Amino acid sequence: MTTFSIAQSLDEALEALASGARPVAGGTDLVVGSRQGKAPLPATVIAIDRIDELGGINLDDNRLRIGAMVTHAQLMVDPIIAGQFSAIADAAALVGSPSTRNVGTLGGNVMNGSPAMDTGAPLVVLGATAELQTTSTSRQSTMDELWIGPGTTSAADDELCVALNMPARPANSGSAYVRLEYRRAMEIAVVGAAASVTLADDGTIAEASVALTAVAPTILAVDLGDSIVGKPLNDATLAAVADVASETATPISDLRATDRYRRHTVGVMARRAIAAAARRADGETIAIPVNRALGIGANS
Ligand SMILES: Cc1cc2nc3c(=O)[nH]c(=O)nc-3n(C[C@H](O)[C@H](O)[C@H](O)COP(=O)(O)OP(=O)(O)OC[C@H]3O[C@@H](n4cnc5c(N)ncnc54)[C@H](O)[C@@H]3O)c2cc1C
């Protein structure tokens, strides 16, 4: 039997967590998972969807702050996210169906800790940190520190994720997220890749980062080494990125794909993500999500 209550304030939610309650945001992992028999509902659950402090998307000169309760439906159309942090919008637009996106939240996606989460790789390439709060502490955790295994985070039981923070974007920057999928809706990534690119004045790559979805126990940052930074974007550098991404991946085989297929296709996704991010960095508008705009993934 589960005891359910609705927090009316952040303090109330934090006190409930300190007493052993588990937060529920949109419930699309927690509640749907329990109905599917993945795990029973916790004994005490507290809804956090009425807490104003957990909403909002705010950008100042230095930092973007996205409240943990911001939904995928909000992220995919928000002008700041779609315009400057496009990889997050690409990812949010691919999540589930409209009903999943309307209630599913960024905080829930991150704290559920699935290696197939779509917003994870974008958050990594954009340098995000999770803001974790208790009744008496507040800290920033890098995504790398936060995700420690499939469905497992390093957050303590009494820590609530209140926001995701990341640096403001430099000039001439773009980002993109693409995923391989077998059908359009209600599907999780077979593999996926996010990329962030900053162009130098001469058009070469000044900075680049890539992170991978569903090819390791957690979202995986790729060490690009000297494969692309300082070089022009061309077939040779894109092929080098694809090779490094494939070599970095440590995928499993399951019903949906073999490890070999995942290793190959994640390289293809990394290459496409870098190419799309560079086009956006160069000022081109590519509609959200890149998957649909460029015909990547399933047709229907
Ligand atoms: C049909 C369907 C399709 C889906 N498709 C996709 C998809 O394509 N891509 C994808 O990435 N996901 C997908 N999902 C998974 C899910 O929708 C997302 O992970 C969503 O973002 C979860 O958010 P939520 O608010 O519903 O989380 P909840 O279910 O409320 O919570 C998830 C977990 O995080 C914890 N939690 C929630 N918020 C916080 C917080 N602020 N601080 C600390 N802990 C917290 C909860 O206790 C729980 O353990 C799908 C789910 C369904 C049902």
The ligand as a Gaussian input file, in Angstrom:
#p B3LYP/6-31G(d) Opt

LIG

0 1
 C        5.071000       5.426000     -23.363000
 C        6.364000       5.996000     -22.876000
 C        7.324000       6.405000     -23.804000
 C        8.544000       6.918000     -23.359000
 N        9.463000       7.336000     -24.295000
 C       10.649000       7.839000     -23.877000
 C       11.605000       8.296000     -24.834000
 O       11.404000       8.233000     -26.054000
 N       12.783000       8.806000     -24.360000
 C       13.035000       8.908000     -23.024000
 O       14.111000       9.402000     -22.658000
 N       12.130000       8.499000     -22.101000
 C       10.965000       7.968000     -22.486000
 N       10.042000       7.542000     -21.562000
 C       10.384000       7.625000     -20.138000
 C        9.838000       8.870000     -19.395000
 O        8.731000       9.422000     -20.046000
 C       10.901000       9.945000     -19.234000
 O       12.047000       9.414000     -18.610000
 C       10.379000      11.145000     -18.427000
 O       11.192000      12.266000     -18.649000
 C       10.320000      10.844000     -16.934000
 O        9.871000      12.028000     -16.283000
 P        8.722000      11.970000     -15.177000
 O        8.532000      13.376000     -14.722000
 O        7.518000      11.277000     -15.681000
 O        9.459000      11.093000     -14.068000
 P        8.804000      10.260000     -12.863000
 O        8.251000       8.975000     -13.380000
 O        7.914000      11.112000     -12.043000
 O       10.134000       9.962000     -12.011000
 C       11.171000       9.142000     -12.520000
 C       12.176000       8.858000     -11.406000
 O       12.883000      10.025000     -11.058000
 C       12.614000      10.403000      -9.699000
 N       12.439000      11.853000      -9.748000
 C       11.561000      12.540000     -10.517000
 N       11.753000      13.855000     -10.382000
 C       12.774000      14.001000      -9.485000
 C       13.448000      15.131000      -8.948000
 N       13.110000      16.380000      -9.302000
 N       14.439000      14.918000      -8.056000
 C       14.781000      13.647000      -7.672000
 N       14.196000      12.547000      -8.179000
 C       13.196000      12.727000      -9.081000
 C       11.384000       9.621000      -9.283000
 O       11.389000       9.357000      -7.891000
 C       11.560000       8.357000     -10.115000
 O       12.479000       7.503000      -9.500000
 C        8.810000       7.029000     -21.972000
 C        7.830000       6.627000     -21.036000
 C        6.621000       6.113000     -21.479000
 C        5.596000       5.697000     -20.471000

